């Protein structure tokens, strides 16, 4: 898969997170690993509003190919940004899989402060 497709999915996830659409995130991830309530709680506990990724943030996304998986898979780590337009110490980790060329799935593995 081309890296821009992975980054598009990362932006989609962060956009939903920033607009507090936790139920939509749970649907997108099929509720795997983190529920909408767990996502909401993680952001509430952090105490700052998350904003969509600015263009320069895409340079800081770490994409690692996962070997030995049935489908092409990548572990992705992305720093989150706050409404103050600053990089926060909060990071989202996700697994992105390409089941078929046009079937891309995502799982949110964790949201945590570094």
N, CA, C and O of each residue as an XYZ file, in Angstrom:
456
protein
N       0.856     -1.179      0.000
C       0.000      0.000      0.000
C       0.896      1.234      0.000
O       1.959      1.248      0.620
N       0.465      2.221     -0.676
C       1.208      3.459     -0.734
C       1.081      4.194      0.600
O       0.030      4.159      1.239
N       2.157      4.856      1.011
C       2.159      5.506      2.324
C       1.089      6.585      2.442
O       0.603      6.847      3.542
N       0.710      7.223      1.323
C      -0.314      8.271      1.413
C      -1.659      7.681      1.856
O      -2.442      8.374      2.507
N      -1.941      6.421      1.519
C      -3.189      5.793      1.971
C      -3.165      5.565      3.479
O      -4.182      5.714      4.156
N      -2.003      5.205      3.991
C      -1.861      5.036      5.442
C      -2.051      6.389      6.125
O      -2.779      6.495      7.111
N      -1.397      7.413      5.599
C      -1.519      8.750      6.191
C      -2.942      9.281      6.083
O      -3.410      9.974      6.986
N      -3.640      8.966      4.989
C      -5.046      9.368      4.867
C      -5.878      8.754      5.994
O      -6.731      9.423      6.577
N      -5.627      7.480      6.298
C      -6.365      6.822      7.374
C      -6.017      7.440      8.724
O      -6.897      7.636      9.562
N      -4.746      7.746      8.937
C      -4.323      8.401     10.175
C      -5.056      9.735     10.331
O      -5.569     10.040     11.407
N      -5.104     10.516      9.277
C      -5.793     11.815      9.329
C      -7.286     11.645      9.606
O      -7.878     12.427     10.349
N      -7.882     10.630      9.012
C      -9.305     10.363      9.246
C      -9.558     10.028     10.712
O     -10.496     10.546     11.317
N      -8.725      9.165     11.282
C      -8.877      8.786     12.690
C      -8.718     10.006     13.590
O      -9.533     10.225     14.487
N      -7.681     10.799     13.360
C      -7.433     11.970     14.208
C      -8.528     13.012     14.014
O      -8.907     13.689     14.970
N      -9.038     13.151     12.809
C     -10.134     14.090     12.565
C     -11.377     13.690     13.373
O     -12.015     14.539     13.996
N     -11.714     12.408     13.360
C     -12.859     11.937     14.151
C     -12.607     12.134     15.644
O     -13.513     12.504     16.392
N     -11.379     11.886     16.065
C     -11.031     12.074     17.470
C     -11.149     13.548     17.854
O     -11.669     13.878     18.920
N     -10.667     14.426     16.986
C     -10.693     15.858     17.292
C     -12.111     16.423     17.298
O     -12.395     17.385     18.012
N     -12.992     15.834     16.512
C     -14.388     16.297     16.502
C     -15.249     15.519     17.499
O     -16.475     15.626     17.508
N     -14.572     14.740     18.331
C     -15.214     13.995     19.424
C     -16.293     13.035     18.919
O     -17.299     12.810     19.593
N     -16.076     12.480     17.743
C     -17.002     11.513     17.167
C     -16.561     10.097     17.560
O     -16.158      9.293     16.719
N     -16.651      9.828     18.850
C     -16.153      8.568     19.407
C     -16.948      7.362     18.901
O     -16.371      6.299     18.671
N     -18.248      7.512     18.728
C     -19.051      6.399     18.209
C     -18.661      6.071     16.770
O     -18.619      4.902     16.389
N     -18.375      7.102     15.971
C     -17.929      6.877     14.594
C     -16.563      6.190     14.573
O     -16.303      5.337     13.725
N     -15.698      6.567     15.508
C     -14.396      5.910     15.609
C     -14.557      4.435     15.956
O     -13.861      3.575     15.417
N     -15.487      4.159     16.866
C     -15.722      2.768     17.239
C     -16.242      1.978     16.030
O     -15.865      0.823     15.835
N     -17.099      2.596     15.229
C     -17.591      1.927     14.012
C     -16.449      1.695     13.017
O     -16.332      0.618     12.434
N     -15.617      2.710     12.834
C     -14.508      2.610     11.896
C     -13.554      1.479     12.287
O     -13.024      0.779     11.424
N     -13.341      1.310     13.585
C     -12.414      0.290     14.078
C     -13.115     -1.019     14.436
O     -12.487     -1.948     14.943
N     -14.399     -1.086     14.174
C     -15.227     -2.253     14.543
C     -15.153     -2.546     16.035
O     -15.350     -3.684     16.461
N     -14.874     -1.531     16.814
C     -14.825     -1.689     18.268
C     -13.671     -2.541     18.757
O     -13.648     -2.958     19.915
N     -12.712     -2.801     17.876
C     -11.559     -3.617     18.251
C     -10.646     -2.821     19.176
O     -10.319     -1.668     18.895
N     -10.247     -3.424     20.251
C      -9.303     -2.904     21.245
C      -9.885     -1.815     22.144
O      -9.987     -2.019     23.354
N     -10.273     -0.658     21.584
C     -10.775      0.435     22.417
C     -12.199      0.810     22.009
O     -12.483      1.020     20.830
N     -13.078      0.891     22.991
C     -14.469      1.284     22.744
C     -14.569      2.806     22.666
O     -13.616      3.519     22.978
N     -15.730      3.286     22.246
C     -15.937      4.739     22.183
C     -15.791      5.359     23.571
O     -15.258      6.461     23.701
N     -16.255      4.671     24.598
C     -16.141      5.189     25.964
C     -14.691      5.266     26.420
O     -14.301      6.222     27.090
N     -13.892      4.268     26.060
C     -12.477      4.285     26.435
C     -11.723      5.396     25.703
O     -10.842      6.035     26.278
N     -12.066      5.621     24.451
C     -11.453      6.713     23.696
C     -11.813      8.062     24.316
O     -10.953      8.918     24.522
N     -13.090      8.228     24.605
C     -13.563      9.475     25.216
C     -12.885      9.706     26.562
O     -12.454     10.819     26.863
N     -12.796      8.674     27.356
C     -12.185      8.790     28.684
C     -10.711      9.190     28.581
O     -10.230     10.012     29.362
N     -10.005      8.610     27.624
C      -8.586      8.942     27.457
C      -8.399     10.420     27.144
O      -7.485     11.056     27.669
N      -9.257     10.969     26.293
C      -9.152     12.389     25.937
C      -9.592     13.272     27.104
O      -8.956     14.287     27.388
N     -10.673     12.891     27.778
C     -11.132     13.674     28.935
C     -10.063     13.717     30.017
O      -9.826     14.768     30.613
N      -9.420     12.591     30.276
C      -8.376     12.547     31.303
C      -7.181     13.402     30.910
O      -6.508     13.965     31.773
N      -6.915     13.502     29.623
C      -5.806     14.334     29.173
C      -6.085     15.802     29.459
O      -5.182     16.548     29.839
N      -7.331     16.215     29.276
C      -7.737     17.553     29.684
C      -7.591     18.655     28.654
O      -7.892     19.810     28.954
N      -7.142     18.341     27.459
C      -7.046     19.357     26.410
C      -7.762     18.869     25.167
O      -7.857     17.665     24.931
N      -8.266     19.797     24.372
C      -8.959     19.448     23.133
C      -7.938     19.100     22.061
O      -6.958     19.816     21.856
N      -8.186     17.993     21.386
C      -7.324     17.554     20.286
C      -7.794     18.225     19.002
O      -8.997     18.391     18.797
N      -6.861     18.612     18.136
C      -7.229     19.228     16.859
C      -6.771     18.340     15.707
O      -5.928     17.463     15.900
N      -7.315     18.557     14.517
C      -6.837     17.801     13.349
C      -5.342     18.029     13.152
O      -4.792     19.040     13.589
N      -4.702     17.083     12.494
C      -3.258     17.192     12.304
C      -2.902     18.319     11.343
O      -3.462     18.402     10.249
N      -1.981     19.181     11.740
C      -1.480     20.169     10.783
C      -0.568     19.450      9.776
O      -0.058     18.370     10.074
N      -0.360     20.027      8.607
C       0.449     19.348      7.576
C       1.836     18.911      8.060
O       2.317     17.841      7.689
N       2.469     19.734      8.882
C       3.813     19.390      9.343
C       3.834     18.166     10.272
O       4.879     17.541     10.451
N       2.682     17.827     10.860
C       2.606     16.671     11.755
C       2.793     15.354     11.010
O       3.237     14.367     11.596
N       2.460     15.334      9.738
C       2.573     14.097      8.963
C       4.014     13.622      8.853
O       4.256     12.433      8.644
N       4.971     14.529      8.990
C       6.391     14.145      8.966
C       6.783     13.385     10.233
O       7.807     12.702     10.262
N       5.965     13.509     11.275
C       6.291     12.878     12.553
C       5.582     11.542     12.770
O       5.772     10.897     13.802
N       4.772     11.131     11.807
C       4.082      9.846     11.898
C       5.098      8.735     11.625
O       5.837      8.781     10.641
N       5.122      7.749     12.504
C       6.031      6.605     12.348
C       5.229      5.420     11.839
O       4.244      5.014     12.455
N       5.658      4.867     10.705
C       4.982      3.730     10.078
C       5.971      2.575     10.013
O       7.043      2.695      9.419
N       5.599      1.448     10.632
C       6.460      0.264     10.651
C       5.702     -0.904     10.046
O       4.590     -1.219     10.470
N       6.300     -1.541      9.063
C       5.712     -2.712      8.427
C       5.716     -3.884      9.423
O       6.731     -4.146     10.068
N       4.589     -4.579      9.544
C       4.497     -5.750     10.425
C       4.702     -6.991      9.562
O       3.906     -7.269      8.666
N       5.754     -7.723      9.830
C       6.062     -8.939      9.071
C       5.336    -10.130      9.679
O       5.056    -10.146     10.877
N       5.032    -11.124      8.853
C       4.436    -12.361      9.330
C       2.938    -12.313      9.533
O       2.369    -13.233     10.121
N       2.292    -11.279      9.069
C       0.842    -11.156      9.191
C       0.181    -11.755      7.953
O       0.781    -11.789      6.879
N      -1.057    -12.227      8.107
C      -1.794    -12.771      6.965
C      -2.056    -11.709      5.901
O      -2.100    -12.014      4.709
N      -2.228    -10.477      6.332
C      -2.478     -9.361      5.419
C      -1.373     -8.330      5.619
O      -0.718     -8.305      6.661
N      -1.176     -7.492      4.629
C      -0.216     -6.402      4.800
C      -0.690     -5.546      5.968
O      -1.843     -5.117      6.008
N       0.209     -5.302      6.918
C      -0.161     -4.561      8.131
C       0.962     -3.620      8.524
O       2.139     -3.877      8.269
N       0.562     -2.519      9.157
C       1.520     -1.528      9.617
C       1.162     -1.078     11.025
O      -0.008     -0.883     11.353
N       2.179     -0.920     11.841
C       2.023     -0.310     13.152
C       2.322      1.174     12.968
O       3.359      1.546     12.419
N       1.400      2.015     13.433
C       1.524      3.459     13.191
C       1.453      4.200     14.522
O       0.565      3.960     15.340
N       2.399      5.096     14.717
C       2.419      5.953     15.900
C       2.352      7.401     15.428
O       3.108      7.824     14.554
N       1.429      8.148     16.028
C       1.218      9.527     15.588
C       1.065     10.448     16.798
O       0.207     10.208     17.647
N       1.887     11.499     16.887
C       1.687     12.478     17.952
C       0.402     13.263     17.685
O       0.042     13.516     16.536
N      -0.266     13.636     18.744
C      -1.494     14.427     18.615
C      -1.203     15.885     18.929
O      -0.257     16.211     19.645
N      -2.037     16.749     18.378
C      -1.884     18.192     18.540
C      -3.107     18.737     19.256
O      -4.210     18.207     19.119
N      -2.903     19.801     20.019
C      -4.004     20.410     20.765
C      -4.535     21.631     20.030
O      -3.955     22.088     19.045
N      -5.643     22.143     20.529
C      -6.256     23.332     19.924
C      -5.333     24.544     19.977
O      -5.521     25.499     19.224
N      -4.350     24.514     20.849
C      -3.399     25.625     20.903
C      -2.400     25.536     19.747
O      -1.453     26.318     19.663
N      -2.639     24.546     18.841
C      -1.815     24.339     17.638
C      -0.393     23.914     17.982
O       0.546     24.149     17.221
N      -0.258     23.283     19.143
C       1.039     22.774     19.556
C       0.987     21.262     19.650
O      -0.054     20.673     19.939
N       2.136     20.648     19.399
C       2.228     19.200     19.569
C       2.081     18.902     21.055
O       2.733     19.523     21.895
N       1.225     17.952     21.362
C       1.038     17.560     22.755
C       1.969     16.398     23.074
O       2.704     15.935     22.202
N       1.942     15.929     24.307
C       2.701     14.733     24.660
C       1.816     13.486     24.539
O       2.195     12.399     24.976
N       0.640     13.661     23.943
C      -0.300     12.561     23.739
C      -0.024     11.930     22.366
O       0.183     12.624     21.371
N      -0.030     10.604     22.349
C       0.259      9.851     21.131
C      -0.828      8.817     20.905
O      -1.332      8.218     21.855
N      -1.189      8.608     19.646
C      -2.127      7.553     19.295
C      -1.347      6.476     18.537
O      -0.545      6.771     17.650
N      -1.604      5.230     18.908
C      -0.981      4.094     18.231
C      -2.087      3.289     17.576
O      -3.130      3.044     18.181
N      -1.855      2.878     16.338
C      -2.877      2.115     15.624
C      -2.236      1.067     14.727
O      -1.057      1.150     14.383
N      -3.032      0.093     14.365
C      -2.624     -0.914     13.396
C      -3.514     -0.749     12.169
O      -4.740     -0.744     12.276
N      -2.892     -0.616     11.017
C      -3.625     -0.468      9.764
C      -3.344     -1.706      8.920
O      -2.196     -2.117      8.755
N      -4.421     -2.293      8.387
C      -4.296     -3.513      7.586
C      -4.920     -3.309      6.217
O      -5.942     -2.639      6.071
N      -4.280     -3.902      5.222
C      -4.825     -3.909      3.869
C      -5.310     -5.334      3.599
O      -4.510     -6.219      3.299
N      -6.620     -5.550      3.707
C      -7.179     -6.877      3.483
C      -7.267     -7.186      1.995
O      -7.020     -8.315      1.570
N      -7.615     -6.187      1.219
C      -7.660     -6.229     -0.240
C      -7.227     -4.849     -0.680
O      -7.197     -3.939      0.149
N      -6.889     -4.646     -1.938
C      -6.396     -3.321     -2.350
C      -7.283     -2.147     -1.934
O      -6.763     -1.072     -1.636
N      -8.578     -2.320     -1.908
C      -9.448     -1.197     -1.544
C     -10.135     -1.400     -0.197
O     -11.048     -0.652      0.150
N      -9.706     -2.403      0.562
C     -10.298     -2.678      1.877
C      -9.234     -2.480      2.944
O      -8.423     -3.367      3.209
N      -9.254     -1.303      3.549
C      -8.272     -0.946      4.564
C      -8.996     -0.847      5.905
O     -10.021     -0.175      6.020
N      -8.453     -1.521      6.912
C      -9.050     -1.460      8.242
C      -8.057     -0.841      9.216
O      -6.850     -0.819      8.978
N      -8.597     -0.344     10.308
C      -7.754      0.277     11.329
C      -8.219     -0.167     12.702
O      -9.413     -0.335     12.948
N      -7.248     -0.355     13.598
C      -7.527     -0.629     15.003
C      -6.744      0.392     15.811
O      -5.562      0.617     15.549
N      -7.385      1.005     16.782
C      -6.667      1.915     17.678
C      -6.147      1.070     18.830
O      -6.923      0.495     19.594
N      -4.833      1.002     18.943
C      -4.202      0.164     19.956
C      -4.084      0.876     21.296
O      -4.225      0.261     22.353
N      -3.821      2.187     21.241
C      -3.588      2.899     22.486
C      -3.579      4.405     22.238
O      -3.247      4.875     21.150
N      -3.949      5.135     23.266
C      -3.764      6.591     23.316
C      -3.121      6.860     24.665
O      -3.687      6.521     25.704
N      -1.943      7.468     24.654
C      -1.248      7.680     25.933
C      -0.300      8.866     25.844
O       0.102      9.288     24.759
N       0.044      9.388     27.007
C       1.031     10.457     27.095
C       2.411      9.814     27.128
O       2.611      8.776     27.758
N       3.353     10.443     26.444
C       4.731      9.919     26.435
C       5.456     10.312     27.691
O       6.624      9.964     27.864
